[in-house]
Amino acid sequence: MGHPVKSCLFVITLNLLIILYVLSLCRKNMNETSVVAPTVLQIREKLEIDDKFPIVFYSTAYIDNRYPIPRLRVFSMNPCVSPREFISAKFSEITLSGNKTTRKRVRLRGEPTEGECPWHWATQCFYNSYIWTAELFENGEARKGHIDGITILLNNRRISLTVREIHPKRRGGFTVCIQPVYWYSEFHNIALFMETWRSQGATRFIVYYHSSTKQVRSLLEYYENIGILKLKSWPSFGSLSSTVSAHYNFPSIDSSTYRVGHTLAQNLCALEMKTEIGAIADFDEIMVADRGLLIEYIEETLKNKTLGAISFNHLLVKFDPKISSMDYSGVMNPIFLNRTGPSKTVFNSSSVDILATHSVRRFIGNETTITAAGSLLHYRHNSYTEVADTVKKPYKMFPSYPQLHIKRIQKTTLTALGSPIPPYNSTLLHTLNQCISKIVGEGKCRSTVAYCKQWMDPLADWIRDETVGVFVENRGTSLSEIPIVFYHDAFLDFRFDSPRLRVFSLNPCLQNKSFLLVKVESKFLKLYGLPLETDCPWSWAPYCYYNSYIFETSLIYFTVPELQSIQKISIIMEYRNIELSLKMVYPKALNGLTVCVQPVYWYSQFQNIILFIESWRNQGATDFIVYFHSSTKEVKMVLDYYQKLSIITIKPWPTFGDLPPTFPEINSQVYRIGHTMASNICILEMKTSIGTIVDFDEIIVSNIGFPDIFSSSKIRLTQVGTGALEFNPTRIQLELNQDRRGFDSNSLKNPTLVNKQGPVKVLESITLIFNTSSVSIINTHSIRKFIKNSDKTVESSEGTLLHYRYNGGEEKEDKFLIICKKLR
């Protein structure tokens, strides 16, 4: 009996062990497949660098002539890649005659800017800053011309990039780069930063800009307007294409990139700076030498050609009182705290190969970095709560005349922000830091812009950079073969900080990043296209084949005298080149109000024109521009009469000509003969500081108790941040007199108000009033884009838009005076 019992116990025990083992395997398998999410590297292992690879490129590639053999350098955000992997690219050379010589393909090898991927500070971030490099013109090859761009080849996916040449930097001057500014609110830091760095010898500043409060943006634009600071767009990285995102559920680039790709911007800035000496800093950092001016110490030290950079050790600083109170008296006697932190470097920009966050990771040659006889003074916001001993140091924020510098800071802030200076809202910074702490606590990628959006958006009216085309993910398309007609004049627009070349056209809807190739003097440029209305096809004209477009680019490689001497440009098409005359556009300074009338076609109501011109003159209008297509003989006689009196200027707006018969006929496939294009051109043609765009049956009149509409609008448009005034529309019914040659006098004195709503219009392009130096693009009934992001359209209570159409509606009893005073 004993043996069977033992055998049973043995079998039971064995079965239990087997069951426990199987359960353990199942549990392990459950944990690995159902609970633990794949890591960044596990996702990456499944990917190939092909047309489905999630990558976004900076839109400019660089031919870097600082190396013994020129290098092609391309910048991107992408998952980690191995040293064995590469991307292919092709490029063409263009001779001065305009002929192209296609070159061979090149292979670009990539490496992360931080030297490791994933970076140990951002192990949960899927995307990393990368530089892709290939040597050009090997084996003694000679260049045959200008390289206008390159095309990245990812199987069937093509990405077009513009190209910029980089040469060894000139001596003299000192450029300070500020890595991307996002959710930034500490406006009190900026004037102190600029003033301290300038006092130490800095001559130029480059700020990569993502988002900030209005006060921060206003201060940055102030310094940009006086010519010492350059704002560089650093918007969202954009969305992955459906081809890429359909392959795998990739995170968006904005949601899985450490701090908006700051090391990518740093390396771009080292190429963009024109001076030999450069530095990377934040708005709460200043470098100082133990003795003398910073610039003098740097220039003397870097005379040793074996040195490429100087590293400044960190020293925490606080001021009493806090500068956030706008009291800068504490800056004269800073308090130094014994608190370690990361260093920052000043470098020779002709020697730097790759920059890491806090150091030069690699030089072009055998240069080295030394530790400075000086310090990085860091006046960080949390210095007031740090538990650290004070230490004595010989440093001053200003090497001389500190009170003069402080007065200049206060004056600058007052000029840029107006009086009274708004109080600093510390809630913004505290909320951002709480959000960052939550990210760190949850072990997520510190993609502060995307993750903190829901926290930050409700707290302020943020100014964001929304420039299109800074980062590209799909191909840009050359327009050498599409059906397209151009306005005969191109415009060189000096109203922008960097003069902008602008070309207007009618063409079919285009893909994003489509461009024209344009020859300006001996240089070839890409002008990227944008529909003048918000979308294409426009929702009001979904069946029209041709749409109004603008193509433009900033001309940063020309001096102002060079630009002013250019008379023509040439658009390079597949079978022909098209020459356009070039007109200069400057900020508008002439006192007055220009009324623009969009294209007049089949027009017969000559009675309207007389009332229109006299009423607008009564409201202060000084100039009129009429785009003319067709009308009755009586209408043309009235227009010619006013033109002879030099009151109006008639601009021809004929048919658009003929295209090859393989394409739809253009004149029958354009909405209202391209009125949006005419509106935008008219703004450029205006000479007065204030303008409006209307039809012949629209007048903006001043409300009772206000002066004429020009006088009241002029005052409103001088207010900071006001680029245009919006007037609520009202329709009126007017009666003609018996001979139908004019309006009945009683009808003019007591017009009938009808209760029928119309679209609100703005004095910039079609029916509102705007600052002609502020408008970039105008839609049919609104300003689409201002030159400065801080400018807005605001509603005006000083006047009303009267629309005296012949169709009526329900009568109301309100009264308006169409002509309120006699003309002199």
PyMOL commands that set and color helices and strands:
alter all, ss='L'
color gray80, all
select helices_A, chain A and resi 2-35+40-44+187-199+214-225+242-245+254-256+258-272+294-301+323-325+329-332+381-384+402-417+427-441+448-451+453-459+560-564+606-618+633-644+671-685+709-716+745-749
alter helices_A, ss='H'
color red, helices_A
select strands_A, chain A and resi 56-58+60-64+71-78+86-94+100-102+106-112+128-135+146-154+157-166+170-181+204-209+211-212+229-233+275-281+285-289+307-318+335-337+344-348+352-355+360-363+368-378+390-391+463-464+471-472+485-486+489-493+500-507+515-520+523-531+547-554+568-572+577-585+590-600+623-628+648-652+688-694+698-702+722-727+729-733+752-755+761-762+769-771+775-778+783-786+792-795+799-803+810-812
alter strands_A, ss='S'
color yellow, strands_A
deselect
rebuild
show_as cartoon
